[in-house]
Amino acid sequence: MSNTVTTNPNLVTYGNYSFDYLGIPAASVMALLHKGFAHLMGNEAAARVTAWKEANPEATPEAIAEAKTKFQSEFMANLLAGTIGHGTRGPRGTAAETIARELAEKEVRAILTQNGLNMPSKDNVVSFPNGDAFTRKQLIDRRMANHGERLMREAEAELKARARKIEKEIAAAKASGAEGAASLGL
């Protein structure tokens, strides 16, 4: 799962989980910052170095160390400039749009399965008896074009249901006097 951008700039979302980072304890924010920074400077830099080494198989250990330092320096500069994570993928949808597309994908998959066809993977296509052929993205886009309003209503309802569930869980935790992770069942 990936993060979803919403209209609330303080909301952080991953899959079915989300929180307003201004409402969580400072210790949790610091833990996330430490883990995120370690991931950025460690895992992401290592992935860049690995790709660089594949493109430069004759690289010396010194050149590899230099490349790692360069990537980490770029990450640090982007972090301090506020541009970390700015990719070229283009804008991402709202939480409701993401859920609507997930619903559209489920519907497409069910329709294909009912008709003895498989959902295509990545950029592969599924071919129909009449000669039509579509990628996964094209099929989902077509479903959204034809049923987008309904799917968005269902997605909004799903978001409201999730919010109600979270509110109930928070109220139950407060009512129980829960103070630590173990008492919250975490």
GROMACS elastic network, one bead per residue, 0.5 to 0.9 nm:
[ bonds ]
;  ai    aj funct       b0    kb
    1    14     6  0.63070   500
    1    15     6  0.54652   500
    2    13     6  0.80119   500
    2    14     6  0.57374   500
    2    15     6  0.66687   500
    3    12     6  0.71246   500
    3    13     6  0.52321   500
    3    15     6  0.71709   500
    4    12     6  0.75363   500
    4    13     6  0.56871   500
    4    14     6  0.68907   500
    4    15     6  0.81934   500
    4    92     6  0.70212   500
    4    93     6  0.70068   500
    4    94     6  0.64903   500
    4    95     6  0.58715   500
    4    98     6  0.74442   500
    5     8     6  0.81137   500
    5     9     6  0.77802   500
    5    11     6  0.79921   500
    5    12     6  0.77560   500
    5    13     6  0.76400   500
    5    91     6  0.87125   500
    5    92     6  0.63613   500
    5    93     6  0.64479   500
    5    94     6  0.55831   500
    5    95     6  0.67895   500
    6     9     6  0.67261   500
    6    10     6  0.88354   500
    6    11     6  0.70221   500
    6    12     6  0.84488   500
    6    13     6  0.85943   500
    6    92     6  0.88861   500
    6    93     6  0.74429   500
    6    95     6  0.59131   500
    6    96     6  0.86537   500
    7    10     6  0.88359   500
    7    11     6  0.83337   500
    7    94     6  0.71041   500
    7    95     6  0.89163   500
    8    11     6  0.54762   500
    8    12     6  0.88108   500
    8    20     6  0.83938   500
    9    12     6  0.80975   500
    9    20     6  0.86632   500
   10    19     6  0.81191   500
   10    20     6  0.52293   500
   10    21     6  0.57919   500
   10    22     6  0.67206   500
   11    18     6  0.66539   500
   11    19     6  0.55390   500
   11    21     6  0.63809   500
   11    22     6  0.86083   500
   12    17     6  0.83381   500
   12    18     6  0.53643   500
   12    19     6  0.54759   500
   12    20     6  0.62326   500
   12    21     6  0.68108   500
   13    16     6  0.73761   500
   13    17     6  0.56757   500
   13    19     6  0.66882   500
   13    20     6  0.88882   500
   13    95     6  0.83732   500
   14    17     6  0.52718   500
   14    18     6  0.61977   500
   15    18     6  0.79004   500
   16   162     6  0.77983   500
   17   162     6  0.89165   500
   19    22     6  0.85814   500
   19    23     6  0.76553   500
   19    24     6  0.78506   500
   20    23     6  0.55602   500
   20    24     6  0.71949   500
   21    24     6  0.55416   500
   21    25     6  0.85570   500
   21    29     6  0.73349   500
   22    25     6  0.82214   500
   22    26     6  0.88429   500
   22    29     6  0.88589   500
   23    26     6  0.89774   500
   24    27     6  0.83567   500
   24    28     6  0.65810   500
   24    29     6  0.70242   500
   25    28     6  0.53612   500
   25    29     6  0.65766   500
   25    30     6  0.88511   500
   26    30     6  0.61361   500
   26    31     6  0.85558   500
   27    30     6  0.51007   500
   27    31     6  0.61483   500
   27    32     6  0.86633   500
   28    31     6  0.50173   500
   28    32     6  0.61955   500
   28    33     6  0.85446   500
   29    32     6  0.51675   500
   29    33     6  0.61397   500
   29    34     6  0.86457   500
   30    34     6  0.60771   500
   30    35     6  0.85419   500
   31    34     6  0.51641   500
   31    35     6  0.61474   500
   31    36     6  0.84258   500
   32    35     6  0.51547   500
   32    36     6  0.58473   500
   32    37     6  0.83224   500
   33    36     6  0.50885   500
   33    37     6  0.58741   500
   33    38     6  0.83800   500
   34    37     6  0.51957   500
   34    38     6  0.60537   500
   34    39     6  0.85012   500
   35    38     6  0.51149   500
   35    39     6  0.60422   500
   35    40     6  0.85547   500
   36    39     6  0.50136   500
   36    40     6  0.60801   500
   36    41     6  0.86082   500
   37    40     6  0.50607   500
   37    41     6  0.60853   500
   37    42     6  0.81317   500
   38    41     6  0.53261   500
   38    42     6  0.55331   500
   38    43     6  0.75956   500
   39    42     6  0.51222   500
   39    43     6  0.50290   500
   39    44     6  0.63397   500
   39    45     6  0.84463   500
   40    43     6  0.60343   500
   40    44     6  0.50178   500
   40    45     6  0.65625   500
   40    72     6  0.82149   500
   40    75     6  0.73299   500
   41    44     6  0.62390   500
   41    45     6  0.54713   500
   41    46     6  0.80387   500
   41    71     6  0.84726   500
   41    72     6  0.57576   500
   41    73     6  0.89868   500
   41    75     6  0.71877   500
   41    76     6  0.81290   500
   42    45     6  0.54088   500
   42    46     6  0.59423   500
   42    47     6  0.86263   500
   42    72     6  0.84171   500
   43    46     6  0.50342   500
   43    47     6  0.61596   500
   43    48     6  0.87015   500
   44    47     6  0.50726   500
   44    48     6  0.63324   500
   44    49     6  0.86410   500
   44    71     6  0.89533   500
   44    72     6  0.88518   500
   45    48     6  0.50933   500
   45    49     6  0.61438   500
   45    50     6  0.85917   500
   45    68     6  0.64607   500
   45    69     6  0.86929   500
   45    71     6  0.59724   500
   45    72     6  0.60660   500
   45    75     6  0.81833   500
   46    50     6  0.60580   500
   46    51     6  0.86198   500
   46    68     6  0.73295   500
   46    71     6  0.89504   500
   47    50     6  0.50807   500
   47    51     6  0.62904   500
   47    52     6  0.85511   500
   48    51     6  0.51754   500
   48    52     6  0.60501   500
   48    53     6  0.85670   500
   48    67     6  0.87428   500
   48    68     6  0.78662   500
   48    71     6  0.72042   500
   49    53     6  0.59988   500
   49    54     6  0.85706   500
   49    64     6  0.71272   500
   49    65     6  0.87456   500
   49    67     6  0.66024   500
   49    68     6  0.58716   500
   49    71     6  0.77856   500
   50    53     6  0.51090   500
   50    54     6  0.63008   500
   50    55     6  0.87451   500
   51    54     6  0.51636   500
   51    55     6  0.64132   500
   51    56     6  0.86469   500
   52    55     6  0.51209   500
   52    56     6  0.60686   500
   52    57     6  0.85165   500
   52    64     6  0.82892   500
   52    67     6  0.77909   500
   53    57     6  0.55308   500
   53    58     6  0.80960   500
   53    59     6  0.67938   500
   53    64     6  0.71601   500
   54    57     6  0.55005   500
   56    59     6  0.55547   500
   57    60     6  0.87853   500
   59    62     6  0.79753   500
   59    63     6  0.58336   500
   59    64     6  0.64061   500
   60    63     6  0.51206   500
   60    64     6  0.62639   500
   60    65     6  0.86649   500
   61    64     6  0.50302   500
   61    65     6  0.61704   500
   61    66     6  0.85454   500
   62    65     6  0.51084   500
   62    66     6  0.61241   500
   62    67     6  0.86249   500
   63    67     6  0.61213   500
   63    68     6  0.86298   500
   64    67     6  0.50497   500
   64    68     6  0.62559   500
   64    69     6  0.86845   500
   65    68     6  0.50892   500
   65    69     6  0.62585   500
   65    70     6  0.86172   500
   66    69     6  0.51312   500
   66    70     6  0.61650   500
   66    71     6  0.87327   500
   67    71     6  0.62140   500
   67    72     6  0.85948   500
   68    71     6  0.52050   500
   68    72     6  0.61369   500
   68    73     6  0.84823   500
   69    72     6  0.51364   500
   69    73     6  0.59861   500
   69    74     6  0.85618   500
   70    73     6  0.50915   500
   70    74     6  0.62069   500
   70    75     6  0.86831   500
   71    74     6  0.50814   500
   71    75     6  0.62296   500
   71    76     6  0.86432   500
   72    75     6  0.50326   500
   72    76     6  0.61554   500
   72    77     6  0.86113   500
   73    76     6  0.50542   500
   73    77     6  0.61220   500
   73    78     6  0.85782   500
   74    77     6  0.51026   500
   74    78     6  0.61368   500
   74    79     6  0.85041   500
   75    78     6  0.51445   500
   75    79     6  0.60594   500
   75    80     6  0.86744   500
   75    84     6  0.69922   500
   76    80     6  0.62028   500
   76    81     6  0.85083   500
   76    84     6  0.84471   500
   77    80     6  0.52501   500
   77    81     6  0.60610   500
   77    82     6  0.85786   500
   77    83     6  0.84992   500
   77    84     6  0.84574   500
   78    82     6  0.60332   500
   78    85     6  0.83197   500
   78    86     6  0.89734   500
   79    82     6  0.52665   500
   79    83     6  0.60981   500
   79    85     6  0.85355   500
   80    83     6  0.77208   500
   80    84     6  0.81551   500
   81    84     6  0.76436   500
   82    85     6  0.87795   500
   82    86     6  0.88973   500
   83    86     6  0.55585   500
   84    87     6  0.84558   500
   86    89     6  0.87213   500
   87    90     6  0.72688   500
   88    91     6  0.86628   500
   89    92     6  0.81676   500
   92    97     6  0.89216   500
   92    98     6  0.84228   500
   93    96     6  0.77613   500
   93    97     6  0.54275   500
   93    98     6  0.60105   500
   94    97     6  0.50840   500
   94    98     6  0.62028   500
   94    99     6  0.86566   500
   95    98     6  0.51063   500
   95    99     6  0.62456   500
   95   100     6  0.85662   500
   95   155     6  0.83423   500
   95   156     6  0.86981   500
   95   159     6  0.78517   500
   96    99     6  0.51376   500
   96   100     6  0.60179   500
   96   101     6  0.86096   500
   96   152     6  0.64782   500
   96   153     6  0.86455   500
   96   154     6  0.87441   500
   96   155     6  0.51668   500
   96   156     6  0.56647   500
   96   158     6  0.83279   500
   96   159     6  0.69548   500
   97   101     6  0.61784   500
   97   102     6  0.85897   500
   97   151     6  0.87173   500
   97   152     6  0.66980   500
   97   155     6  0.73227   500
   97   156     6  0.88129   500
   98   101     6  0.52346   500
   98   102     6  0.62936   500
   98   103     6  0.87214   500
   98   155     6  0.82938   500
   99   103     6  0.61582   500
   99   104     6  0.85440   500
   99   151     6  0.83862   500
   99   152     6  0.79979   500
   99   154     6  0.85979   500
   99   155     6  0.54080   500
   99   156     6  0.84061   500
   99   158     6  0.80898   500
   99   159     6  0.84201   500
  100   103     6  0.50457   500
  100   104     6  0.61301   500
  100   105     6  0.86017   500
  100   144     6  0.79267   500
  100   148     6  0.74639   500
  100   150     6  0.87778   500
  100   151     6  0.50771   500
  100   152     6  0.53635   500
  100   153     6  0.83583   500
  100   154     6  0.72702   500
  100   155     6  0.52154   500
  100   156     6  0.84880   500
  101   105     6  0.60758   500
  101   106     6  0.85925   500
  101   140     6  0.69375   500
  101   141     6  0.82524   500
  101   143     6  0.87305   500
  101   144     6  0.70836   500
  101   148     6  0.86526   500
  101   151     6  0.78480   500
  101   152     6  0.87247   500
  101   155     6  0.89014   500
  102   105     6  0.50641   500
  102   106     6  0.62801   500
  102   107     6  0.86864   500
  102   140     6  0.87805   500
  103   106     6  0.50997   500
  103   107     6  0.62460   500
  103   108     6  0.86456   500
  103   151     6  0.68183   500
  103   154     6  0.84717   500
  103   155     6  0.78585   500
  104   107     6  0.50871   500
  104   108     6  0.61145   500
  104   109     6  0.85319   500
  104   139     6  0.88496   500
  104   140     6  0.58704   500
  104   141     6  0.83860   500
  104   143     6  0.59833   500
  104   144     6  0.64449   500
  104   147     6  0.82035   500
  104   148     6  0.82963   500
  104   151     6  0.70765   500
  105   108     6  0.50656   500
  105   109     6  0.60481   500
  105   110     6  0.85453   500
  105   136     6  0.82624   500
  105   137     6  0.88462   500
  105   139     6  0.80826   500
  105   140     6  0.56423   500
  105   143     6  0.81096   500
  106   109     6  0.51183   500
  106   110     6  0.61549   500
  106   111     6  0.86488   500
  107   110     6  0.50869   500
  107   111     6  0.61514   500
  107   112     6  0.85721   500
  107   140     6  0.88451   500
  107   143     6  0.82438   500
  108   111     6  0.51468   500
  108   112     6  0.61139   500
  108   113     6  0.85099   500
  108   119     6  0.77706   500
  108   136     6  0.88367   500
  108   139     6  0.69727   500
  108   140     6  0.68009   500
  108   143     6  0.72352   500
  109   112     6  0.51952   500
  109   113     6  0.60562   500
  109   114     6  0.85594   500
  109   117     6  0.86490   500
  109   118     6  0.72694   500
  109   119     6  0.57201   500
  110   113     6  0.50868   500
  110   114     6  0.60609   500
  110   115     6  0.86142   500
  111   114     6  0.51419   500
  111   115     6  0.63795   500
  111   116     6  0.88405   500
  111   117     6  0.83959   500
  112   115     6  0.51284   500
  112   116     6  0.62806   500
  112   118     6  0.59328   500
  112   119     6  0.66565   500
  113   116     6  0.50660   500
  113   117     6  0.52582   500
  113   118     6  0.60489   500
  113   119     6  0.78776   500
  114   117     6  0.74957   500
  115   118     6  0.88275   500
  117   120     6  0.89658   500
  117   126     6  0.74748   500
  117   127     6  0.85878   500
  117   128     6  0.84807   500
  118   121     6  0.89548   500
  118   126     6  0.71337   500
  119   125     6  0.83454   500
  119   126     6  0.69034   500
  119   135     6  0.85616   500
  119   136     6  0.66132   500
  120   123     6  0.74565   500
  120   124     6  0.54243   500
  120   125     6  0.53646   500
  120   126     6  0.55764   500
  120   134     6  0.82717   500
  120   135     6  0.62115   500
  120   136     6  0.54547   500
  121   124     6  0.55169   500
  121   125     6  0.76108   500
  121   135     6  0.77873   500
  121   136     6  0.65983   500
  122   125     6  0.84799   500
  122   135     6  0.74974   500
  122   136     6  0.68252   500
  122   137     6  0.82597   500
  123   135     6  0.57429   500
  123   136     6  0.71125   500
  123   137     6  0.81121   500
  124   134     6  0.80808   500
  124   135     6  0.57198   500
  124   136     6  0.75434   500
  125   133     6  0.58251   500
  125   136     6  0.69791   500
  126   132     6  0.82957   500
  126   133     6  0.54301   500
  126   134     6  0.55868   500
  126   135     6  0.64938   500
  126   136     6  0.80146   500
  127   130     6  0.82861   500
  127   131     6  0.63856   500
  127   132     6  0.57839   500
  127   134     6  0.68063   500
  128   131     6  0.54546   500
  128   132     6  0.52513   500
  128   133     6  0.61485   500
  128   134     6  0.86709   500
  129   132     6  0.73257   500
  130   133     6  0.89850   500
  134   137     6  0.79975   500
  134   138     6  0.57492   500
  134   139     6  0.61498   500
  135   138     6  0.51254   500
  135   139     6  0.62603   500
  135   140     6  0.86818   500
  136   139     6  0.52218   500
  136   140     6  0.62566   500
  136   141     6  0.85595   500
  137   140     6  0.51374   500
  137   141     6  0.59668   500
  137   142     6  0.84903   500
  138   142     6  0.60504   500
  138   143     6  0.85759   500
  139   142     6  0.50856   500
  139   143     6  0.62169   500
  139   144     6  0.86269   500
  140   143     6  0.50228   500
  140   144     6  0.61374   500
  140   145     6  0.85588   500
  141   144     6  0.50360   500
  141   145     6  0.60976   500
  141   146     6  0.86768   500
  142   145     6  0.50012   500
  142   146     6  0.62363   500
  142   147     6  0.84340   500
  143   146     6  0.52397   500
  143   147     6  0.57322   500
  143   148     6  0.70734   500
  144   147     6  0.51706   500
  144   149     6  0.80375   500
  144   151     6  0.74593   500
  145   148     6  0.55790   500
  145   149     6  0.86304   500
  146   149     6  0.83400   500
  147   150     6  0.56287   500
  147   151     6  0.61582   500
  147   152     6  0.86565   500
  148   152     6  0.59306   500
  148   153     6  0.85448   500
  149   152     6  0.51710   500
  149   153     6  0.63023   500
  149   154     6  0.87292   500
  150   153     6  0.51297   500
  150   154     6  0.62697   500
  150   155     6  0.85835   500
  151   154     6  0.50640   500
  151   155     6  0.60477   500
  151   156     6  0.86081   500
  152   156     6  0.60692   500
  152   157     6  0.85072   500
  153   156     6  0.51763   500
  153   157     6  0.62327   500
  153   158     6  0.86273   500
  154   157     6  0.50686   500
  154   158     6  0.61628   500
  154   159     6  0.87171   500
  155   159     6  0.62269   500
  155   160     6  0.86606   500
  156   159     6  0.50836   500
  156   160     6  0.62533   500
  156   161     6  0.86257   500
  157   160     6  0.51163   500
  157   161     6  0.61632   500
  157   162     6  0.86288   500
  158   161     6  0.50445   500
  158   162     6  0.61642   500
  158   163     6  0.86141   500
  159   162     6  0.50573   500
  159   163     6  0.61580   500
  159   164     6  0.86503   500
  160   163     6  0.50365   500
  160   164     6  0.61881   500
  160   165     6  0.86020   500
  161   164     6  0.51237   500
  161   165     6  0.61877   500
  161   166     6  0.86803   500
  162   165     6  0.50641   500
  162   166     6  0.62081   500
  162   167     6  0.86015   500
  163   166     6  0.51315   500
  163   167     6  0.61227   500
  163   168     6  0.86241   500
  164   167     6  0.50627   500
  164   168     6  0.61757   500
  164   169     6  0.86209   500
  165   168     6  0.51529   500
  165   169     6  0.62118   500
  165   170     6  0.86546   500
  166   169     6  0.50207   500
  166   170     6  0.61063   500
  166   171     6  0.85293   500
  167   170     6  0.51227   500
  167   171     6  0.61026   500
  167   172     6  0.85284   500
  168   171     6  0.50606   500
  168   172     6  0.60187   500
  168   173     6  0.85172   500
  169   172     6  0.50683   500
  169   173     6  0.61030   500
  169   174     6  0.86034   500
  170   173     6  0.51026   500
  170   174     6  0.61837   500
  170   175     6  0.85310   500
  171   174     6  0.51264   500
  171   175     6  0.60117   500
  171   176     6  0.85416   500
  172   175     6  0.50270   500
  172   176     6  0.60801   500
  172   177     6  0.86753   500
  172   178     6  0.88676   500
  173   176     6  0.51965   500
  173   177     6  0.64442   500
  173   178     6  0.55168   500
  173   179     6  0.85087   500
  173   183     6  0.84994   500
  173   184     6  0.65525   500
  174   177     6  0.52415   500
  174   178     6  0.61780   500
  174   179     6  0.84896   500
  175   178     6  0.76863   500
  176   179     6  0.89705   500
  176   183     6  0.87772   500
  177   183     6  0.85957   500
  178   181     6  0.81408   500
  178   182     6  0.85635   500
  178   183     6  0.53052   500
  178   184     6  0.59966   500
  179   182     6  0.84317   500
  179   183     6  0.65178   500
  179   184     6  0.75783   500
  180   183     6  0.54215   500
  180   184     6  0.64497   500
  180   185     6  0.89280   500
  180   186     6  0.85797   500
  181   184     6  0.51104   500
  181   185     6  0.63925   500
  182   185     6  0.51074   500
  182   186     6  0.53447   500
  183   186     6  0.74337   500
